[in-house]
Amino acid sequence: MIRMTSFLAAIAVVGFFAISEPQAASATTFELVIHHAELEDTGISPKVGDTITFINDADISHNLYLTYEDGHVETLDTQIPKTKKSVVLRQPGKVVVRCWIHPVIRMEMTVGAN
C-alpha cells in the first residue's frame, strides 16, 4: 500500500510540473516582398524563432543574405523570380538584409528576444 501511495504521489508531482510548465510563445511568419531592386519594408517587429519569408515578385533573380550583429551571415542562395525563400531568425539584435547580386537592396530590422 505504501508503494502504491508513493507511486501515485510521484505521478501527481510530475503531472503538476507538466501542467504548470510555461509554454513557449508561438512563432510568427512574416512575408516581405521584393519588387525589382527594392525590398518592401513593412516595419515588422520579429522575434527569435520567427520566420521571414521573402517573396520575389521581381522579374530578376536575387540572392538575399542576413547579417547579425555578431557578424554571422545566413544566406538564402539564389532566388529566381516568383519564388519564396524562408529563414528562421536565430539571434536577437540588429539584422541587416542585403542582396549579393544587387547591393542597393538593403533593409534593417531589430529582432527581439523570445
N, C-alpha and C positions, 0 to 999 in steps of 0.2 A: 504494500500500500504506500509506503514511503517513497519507493522508487517511482511509482505512478504519479504521486503528487509532485515530486521533483521534476519529472518529465513534463508534466502539464505546466508547471511554473516556468520552466525553461522555454516552452513554446509561447507562453504568454509574454515573456520578456522579449523574445525575438520578434513576435508579432507586433509588439508596441513600437520597437525601433523601426521595423519595416514600414509601419503606417505613419510614424511621426517624422521620418526622414524627409528633409526638404527636397522638393522636386526641382530639377534644373529648368531654367526658363527655356521655352521652345525657341528654336532658331527661326529666323525670318529670311525669306528670299527677296532680294531687291533686283529689279531689272533696270539696266541702263542701256540706252540706245546709242549706237554710233551712227552719226549722219555724216557721210563723206569723210571730212577731215576734222570733225569735232565730236566730242563725247558729251552727251546730254548730262548736265549737272543738275540733279533734282534736289540737291540739298539733303540727301539721306543721312541718317544717323545710325549706321550699323554697329553691331557689337561682335565681339569674338564669337565664332561659331556660326554667324550668319553667312548666307551665301549671296554672292553678287553674280548675276547672270548678265553677260554683255551680249546684246543683240546687234549684229552687224547689219544695219539697214542701208549700208552704202553699196555702191556697185564696184568697190575695190576691196582687196584683202587688207587685213590689219593683223598686227601681232602685239597684242597688249601684254603688259607686264606690270606687276605691283612691286614697289619698293617700300619696305617697312623702315621704321626709324633706326633699327639696329643694322641696316644695310642688307638684310635678307631680301633676295629678289625671287619672285614667283612669276614664271612666265606662262602664258596661256597658249603659246605656239600660234601658228598661222591660223587665222580665222577668215575663211572665204565669205563672200557676200551671202546675205540671207541666212546665216547660221547663228547659233548661240554657243557661248562658252561660259562655263561657270567656275567659280573659285570660292572656297570656304575661307573666311578670314581667320587667321591663326594668332594674331598678336594685337594687343591694344596699342593705341597711339596714332600718330600721323602716318597715312599711307598715300603714296603718290602713284597714280595710274598714268602710264605713258604707252606709246606705240613705238616699237622698234623701227618700223617702216616709215612712219610719219611722226617725227619728234614734236611737231606742232601740237599734236593731241596730248593734252595734259589735264589731269584733274587731281585735286587733293581732297581727302576725306579723313575724318578722325574716327577711329574705331574705338568704341567704348569697351570697358571690361565687362565680362558677362556676369 
